[in-house]
Amino acid sequence: MRIWSLGRLISPAVAAFILALGLLVVPAGAQEGPSASNPTAEAVNEQQLLDELNKVQGRVTIPDRKAATLQQPQGREYQDFHEGVLPWIGTIAIVGMLLVLALFYFVRGRIRTQADESGARILRFNALERLAHWITATAFIVLAVTGLNFVFGKRLLMPLIGPEAFSTWSVWAKYAHDFGSWAFMAGVLLILVLWVWDNLPDRYDANWLKSAGGLFDRSNKTHPPAGRFNAGQKFIFWAVVLGGIALSVSGIFMLFPFYFTDVNGMQMAQYIHATVGVLMIAVIIAHIYIGTVGMEGAYDAMGSGTVDLNWAKEHHSAWVEEQQRKASGRVPPPHTAPEPAE
């Protein structure tokens, strides 16, 4: 009886020991079998899908199948560009140009006309030419302000006016940008037709560039001869025309999304549009400076269309001689070019 009672006490203890040992040993062994695999560790991760398929896609029931693409490597590259590289390009170009012009103004001062006003006026630009200029200029200012909002608005403007006001402003800025673009494209085409012949290289350009147009001569005595447009103005013209064409083509791609190209082409269009846009803003800032406070008498050319004769002789002497020759009915001998005015 005692042995039996002892066995009854030992048996539960042995069973408990064996059960505890099994709990420690069996899971370790079970992990080696397929039934205890870790689905999270063995699942294909996002980077593997991108490396293998170049995109992460899902399933959609709407007609637009492009919505099924959730991620692609080029999208991340574009995000890095838009959020990092582009703001730096814009800041360096625009702020840098403003600083250079401010330094130039304080060092060089305003470029003034050497001679007093003659009292005689000469027609510089007719009504159609001024209309083309102001259409292009006004449209570009609208596009520049609204375009910069896409790049810097949430960084600079939204903290000042708040999210709701910024959202309302951005919606209207988008409408202004989209509709104003057509006026800009028409203006660029018009100035190309009107002025392309006068902006071709001529024999005065090299000398003008050599002396930098007298811009750095504080005595105001260096005014190299120039035709209707000098080399600096020709640079502005071709920057506006070629840059305007690049903005127009890339802008049309974005006005009609996915009509001409896929998402990669859309992103390339935005690379071009944004980069050319901020660089053109910097160029136009310089143009506005020279045409207003930078040079005495320059604004009259696009304001009233006429300039003082002495101003014209100092800055565009070859053009004045040509206009006076036409007015007097004199024609230069064939195969000869007029000598540049000194």
Number of C-alpha atoms within 10 A of each C-alpha: 6 7 8 9 9 10 12 11 11 11 11 11 12 11 11 11 11 11 12 11 11 12 10 10 11 10 12 12 10 12 12 10 10 8 8 12 12 10 8 8 8 8 9 10 10 12 13 12 15 15 12 10 11 14 17 18 16 10 10 12 8 9 7 8 11 13 13 14 13 12 16 18 13 15 15 11 11 18 12 12 14 17 12 11 13 19 18 13 15 22 14 15 17 21 13 13 19 16 11 12 18 14 12 15 15 9 11 17 16 18 21 16 18 13 10 9 13 10 9 10 15 17 14 19 18 13 11 11 16 18 16 19 17 14 18 24 18 15 21 26 15 16 23 16 15 21 22 16 20 15 17 16 17 16 11 11 14 17 11 11 12 11 13 10 12 17 14 10 16 18 11 12 18 16 12 17 19 17 13 18 22 15 17 24 20 16 24 25 16 19 21 18 10 13 15 14 9 13 19 12 13 13 12 17 21 12 14 19 14 10 14 17 20 18 17 15 14 14 11 16 12 18 21 24 24 26 21 19 22 23 22 14 13 19 14 16 19 15 17 21 19 14 18 24 15 16 25 19 15 22 22 16 21 20 13 11 14 14 11 11 14 11 14 14 16 19 20 14 20 19 17 16 22 23 16 19 22 23 18 22 21 19 18 20 15 18 15 13 15 17 17 14 15 22 16 15 18 21 18 16 19 19 12 14 17 20 23 21 18 21 22 25 18 22 23 21 23 23 19 23 17 16 15 12 13 12 9 8 9 10 9 12 8 6 5 7 9 10 8 14 15 10
